[in-house]
Amino acid sequence: MNATLFCSTVLIWGTTWIAIAFQVGPVPVLVSVFYRFALAGLMLLALLALTGRLAVPARRDQPFVVLQALCLFSCNFLCFYKAAAFVPSGLISVIFSLATILNAVNARLFFGDPISRRALLAALLGAAGLGLLFGPDVALGFDAGTLTGIGLAALGTLFFSFGNMVSRRNSAAGLAPVVANGWGMAYGALVLLALIALTGTPIVAPPGGRYVAALVYLAAIGSVVGFTTYLMLVARIGSARAAYATVLFPIVALTLSSLFESYQWTSTGLLGVLLTLAGNAVMFSGPKAPARPLTPAARASV
């Protein structure tokens, strides 16, 4: 089951970059992200209601669901989309891969988890591999705009890692990941709508069929399915190991790019892929850690 969740997350998030590229155009970033999570939240909450699994989080859990919404379904994506205006998406993927290290550190700070040598070695191999993959992008230029993009991407990755910690807390409190995701996406959409109003950002209608198709894919598959499989994985194997999916999904994106965008593979890029796969082997080799017991609500979501 863990392997299925892991592979699903990698494949889903690896394909979302092409869909995001299809949304680039006249619709402001803030509005595009709002469309995505408003639609995803409605879809997931409706699905939960139809299957009889919709539950309102307890009052004590509501602040943490809002915090999860801020970290995973609004602020982090705004940072990543804004960063894309300053640095190549490949470099953003490299920075995002550092979520493996941030999750290990934050799990130590918030939950007292030990940081294993295996996790550190795997994270370093993965980050080094992606550095080789996207090294040419970094070499293109390093100016104030690049620093801004790196800072925004790093901030988005930090938000993502904090969101992992909040999700872990919510799962431990008995809140099923799909329920937390449904309400979190809805709350995230409300936050984005408030930002649209405060900034006076014009709400532009979807411009065409390709945009709409990309939006539906990002909402239904990239958000509803992708975040649910990932956060279920966090609840089952821990945030440090689950975050290694963030290292692997750019490889899927590169494969699609070579098919649809004429991406040219190089010997350096191939070495980067091999290093990343080696990190994956290190992370999942050796004796398995004892499985953590799931709460009844979390078990019901699997």
C-alpha positions as CSV (number, residue, x, y, z in Angstrom):
1,M,0.0,0.0,0.0
2,N,2.8,2.4,0.9
3,A,4.5,1.8,-2.5
4,T,1.3,2.4,-4.3
5,L,0.7,5.7,-2.5
6,F,4.3,6.8,-3.1
7,C,4.3,6.0,-6.8
8,S,0.9,7.6,-7.3
9,T,2.1,10.8,-5.7
10,V,5.3,10.9,-7.8
11,L,3.4,10.3,-11.1
12,I,0.6,12.7,-10.3
13,W,2.7,15.6,-9.2
14,G,5.2,14.9,-11.9
15,T,2.6,15.6,-14.5
16,T,1.1,18.7,-13.0
17,W,3.9,20.9,-14.4
18,I,2.7,20.5,-17.9
19,A,-0.8,21.3,-16.9
20,I,0.4,24.5,-15.1
21,A,2.3,25.5,-18.2
22,F,-1.0,25.3,-20.1
23,Q,-2.5,27.9,-17.7
24,V,0.2,30.5,-18.4
25,G,-1.5,33.4,-20.1
26,P,-4.0,36.2,-19.4
27,V,-5.3,34.8,-16.1
28,P,-3.4,36.3,-13.1
29,V,-1.6,33.8,-10.9
30,L,-3.6,34.6,-7.8
31,V,-6.8,33.9,-9.8
32,S,-5.5,30.7,-11.3
33,V,-4.6,29.3,-7.9
34,F,-8.0,30.3,-6.6
35,Y,-9.8,28.5,-9.4
36,R,-7.8,25.4,-8.7
37,F,-8.5,25.1,-5.0
38,A,-12.0,26.4,-5.2
39,L,-12.8,23.7,-7.7
40,A,-10.8,21.0,-5.8
41,G,-12.4,21.9,-2.5
42,L,-15.9,21.7,-3.9
43,M,-15.2,18.4,-5.6
44,L,-13.7,16.7,-2.6
45,L,-16.3,18.0,-0.1
46,A,-19.1,16.9,-2.5
47,L,-17.4,13.4,-2.9
48,L,-17.2,13.0,0.9
49,A,-20.8,14.1,1.3
50,L,-22.0,11.6,-1.4
51,T,-20.1,8.7,0.2
52,G,-21.2,9.6,3.7
53,R,-17.7,10.5,4.9
54,L,-18.1,14.2,5.3
55,A,-17.4,15.4,8.8
56,V,-17.0,18.8,10.3
57,P,-13.6,19.1,12.2
58,A,-14.0,19.6,15.9
59,R,-13.6,23.1,17.2
60,R,-10.2,22.3,18.7
61,D,-9.0,21.1,15.2
62,Q,-10.4,24.0,13.2
63,P,-7.3,26.3,13.8
64,F,-5.0,23.5,12.6
65,V,-7.1,22.9,9.5
66,V,-6.9,26.6,8.7
67,L,-3.2,26.5,9.3
68,Q,-2.9,23.5,6.9
69,A,-4.9,25.5,4.3
70,L,-2.4,28.4,4.6
71,C,0.6,26.2,4.3
72,L,-0.5,23.7,1.6
73,F,-3.3,25.3,-0.3
74,S,-2.5,28.9,-0.7
75,C,0.7,30.5,0.5
76,N,3.1,27.9,-0.8
77,F,1.6,27.9,-4.3
78,L,1.6,31.7,-4.5
79,C,5.4,31.6,-3.6
80,F,6.1,29.0,-6.3
81,Y,4.1,30.8,-9.0
82,K,5.7,34.1,-8.2
83,A,9.2,32.5,-8.1
84,A,8.6,31.2,-11.7
85,A,8.6,34.8,-12.9
86,F,12.3,35.2,-11.8
87,V,13.9,31.7,-12.1
88,P,13.4,28.6,-14.3
89,S,10.9,26.0,-13.1
90,G,13.8,23.5,-12.9
91,L,15.6,25.5,-10.3
92,I,12.3,25.8,-8.3
93,S,12.1,22.0,-8.4
94,V,15.6,21.7,-7.1
95,I,14.8,24.0,-4.2
96,F,11.5,22.2,-3.6
97,S,13.4,18.9,-3.3
98,L,14.9,20.3,-0.1
99,A,11.6,19.5,1.5
100,T,13.1,16.1,2.4
101,I,15.7,17.9,4.6
102,L,13.2,20.4,6.0
103,N,10.7,17.7,6.9
104,A,13.4,15.7,8.7
105,V,14.5,18.9,10.7
106,N,10.9,20.0,11.4
107,A,9.9,16.5,12.5
108,R,12.8,16.6,14.9
109,L,11.8,20.1,16.2
110,F,8.0,19.5,16.5
111,F,7.8,15.8,17.2
112,G,11.2,14.7,18.5
113,D,11.8,12.3,15.6
114,P,15.5,11.3,15.2
115,I,17.2,12.3,12.0
116,S,18.7,9.1,10.5
117,R,21.9,9.0,8.5
118,R,20.0,7.2,5.8
119,A,17.5,10.0,5.4
120,L,20.3,12.7,5.3
121,L,22.3,10.7,2.7
122,A,19.2,10.1,0.6
123,A,18.3,13.8,0.7
124,L,21.8,14.9,-0.2
125,L,21.9,12.4,-3.1
126,G,18.6,13.5,-4.4
127,A,19.4,17.2,-4.1
128,A,22.8,16.7,-5.8
129,G,21.1,14.7,-8.6
130,L,18.6,17.5,-9.3
131,G,21.4,20.0,-9.1
132,L,23.1,18.3,-12.0
133,L,19.9,18.0,-13.9
134,F,19.2,21.8,-13.6
135,G,22.7,23.1,-13.3
136,P,22.7,24.8,-16.7
137,D,19.6,26.8,-15.6
138,V,21.5,28.1,-12.6
139,A,24.5,29.1,-14.8
140,L,22.4,31.3,-17.1
141,G,22.5,34.2,-14.7
142,F,22.6,35.2,-11.0
143,D,21.2,38.6,-10.3
144,A,18.8,40.3,-7.9
145,G,15.8,38.7,-9.7
146,T,17.4,35.3,-9.3
147,L,17.9,35.9,-5.6
148,T,14.2,37.0,-5.3
149,G,13.1,33.8,-7.1
150,I,15.3,31.6,-4.9
151,G,14.0,33.2,-1.8
152,L,10.3,32.8,-2.9
153,A,10.9,29.2,-3.8
154,A,12.6,28.5,-0.5
155,L,9.8,30.2,1.4
156,G,7.2,28.1,-0.5
157,T,9.1,25.0,0.3
158,L,9.2,26.0,4.0
159,F,5.4,26.5,3.9
160,F,5.0,23.1,2.4
161,S,7.1,21.5,5.1
162,F,5.2,23.3,7.9
163,G,2.0,22.0,6.2
164,N,3.3,18.5,6.4
165,M,3.8,18.9,10.2
166,V,0.3,20.3,10.6
167,S,-1.2,17.4,8.5
168,R,0.7,14.9,10.7
169,R,-0.7,16.6,13.8
170,N,-4.2,16.4,12.3
171,S,-3.9,12.7,11.4
172,A,-2.7,11.9,14.9
173,A,-5.7,13.8,16.3
174,G,-8.0,11.4,14.4
175,L,-8.8,13.7,11.5
176,A,-8.8,11.7,8.3
177,P,-6.5,13.2,5.6
178,V,-9.3,13.4,3.0
179,V,-11.5,15.4,5.4
180,A,-8.7,17.7,6.4
181,N,-7.9,18.2,2.7
182,G,-11.4,19.0,1.7
183,W,-11.9,21.7,4.3
184,G,-8.4,22.9,3.9
185,M,-8.8,23.4,0.2
186,A,-12.1,25.3,0.8
187,Y,-10.4,27.5,3.4
188,G,-7.5,28.0,1.1
189,A,-9.8,29.2,-1.6
190,L,-11.4,31.6,0.8
191,V,-8.0,33.0,1.7
192,L,-7.1,33.4,-2.0
193,L,-10.4,35.1,-2.7
194,A,-9.8,37.6,0.2
195,L,-6.3,38.3,-1.3
196,I,-7.9,38.9,-4.7
197,A,-10.3,41.4,-3.2
198,L,-7.6,43.1,-1.1
199,T,-5.2,43.5,-4.0
200,G,-7.8,44.4,-6.5
201,T,-6.7,41.6,-8.8
202,P,-9.1,41.3,-11.8
203,I,-11.0,38.0,-12.0
204,V,-10.4,36.8,-15.6
205,A,-12.6,34.1,-17.0
206,P,-10.8,30.9,-18.3
207,P,-9.7,31.8,-21.8
208,G,-10.2,28.5,-23.6
209,G,-10.6,24.8,-23.6
210,R,-6.9,24.0,-22.9
211,Y,-6.9,26.2,-19.9
212,V,-10.2,24.6,-18.6
213,A,-8.8,21.1,-19.2
214,A,-5.6,21.9,-17.3
215,L,-7.6,23.4,-14.5
216,V,-9.8,20.3,-14.1
217,Y,-6.8,18.1,-14.1
218,L,-4.9,20.2,-11.6
219,A,-8.0,20.4,-9.3
220,A,-9.2,16.8,-9.6
221,I,-6.0,14.8,-10.0
222,G,-3.2,17.1,-8.9
223,S,-5.0,18.5,-5.9
224,V,-7.8,16.1,-4.7
225,V,-6.0,12.8,-5.5
226,G,-2.3,14.0,-5.3
227,F,-2.5,15.7,-1.9
228,T,-4.6,13.0,-0.5
229,T,-2.2,10.2,-1.5
230,Y,0.7,12.3,-0.2
231,L,-0.7,13.2,3.1
232,M,-1.9,9.6,3.6
233,L,1.7,8.6,3.0
234,V,2.8,11.1,5.6
235,A,0.4,9.6,8.1
236,R,1.7,6.1,7.4
237,I,5.5,6.4,6.9
238,G,6.4,9.8,8.3
239,S,7.0,13.2,6.8
240,A,10.8,12.7,6.1
241,R,10.3,9.5,4.0
242,A,7.1,10.7,2.3
243,A,8.8,14.0,1.2
244,Y,11.2,12.1,-1.0
245,A,8.5,12.1,-3.6
246,T,9.3,15.8,-4.0
247,V,12.8,14.7,-5.2
248,L,11.5,12.2,-7.8
249,F,8.6,14.0,-9.4
250,P,10.7,16.4,-11.4
251,I,12.1,13.4,-13.3
252,V,8.6,12.6,-14.4
253,A,8.2,16.2,-15.5
254,L,11.5,16.0,-17.4
255,T,10.3,12.9,-19.2
256,L,7.1,14.6,-20.3
257,S,9.1,17.7,-21.3
258,S,11.4,15.5,-23.6
259,L,8.2,14.1,-25.2
260,F,6.2,17.4,-25.6
261,E,8.7,20.2,-25.2
262,S,11.8,18.8,-26.9
263,Y,13.8,18.7,-23.7
264,Q,17.4,17.6,-24.6
265,W,19.0,15.0,-22.3
266,T,22.7,15.4,-21.5
267,S,25.3,13.2,-19.9
268,T,25.2,15.5,-16.8
269,G,21.4,15.2,-16.7
270,L,21.6,11.5,-16.9
271,L,24.1,11.4,-14.1
272,G,21.6,13.5,-12.1
273,V,18.9,11.0,-12.7
274,L,21.1,8.2,-11.5
275,L,22.1,10.0,-8.4
276,T,18.4,10.8,-7.6
277,L,17.4,7.1,-8.1
278,A,20.4,6.1,-5.9
279,G,19.0,8.4,-3.2
280,N,15.6,6.7,-3.5
281,A,17.3,3.3,-3.1
282,V,19.1,4.5,0.0
283,M,15.9,5.9,1.6
284,F,13.9,2.7,1.2
285,S,16.7,0.1,1.7
286,G,17.5,-1.5,5.0
287,P,15.2,-2.7,7.8
288,K,11.7,-1.3,7.8
289,A,10.7,1.0,10.7
290,P,7.9,-0.4,12.8
291,A,4.5,0.7,11.3
292,R,2.9,3.4,13.3
293,P,-0.7,2.6,14.5
294,L,-3.4,4.6,12.6
295,T,-6.3,6.2,14.4
296,P,-9.7,4.9,13.4
297,A,-10.4,8.0,11.3
298,A,-7.1,7.8,9.5
299,R,-7.5,4.1,8.9
300,A,-11.0,4.8,7.4
301,S,-9.4,7.1,4.9
302,V,-7.0,4.5,3.5
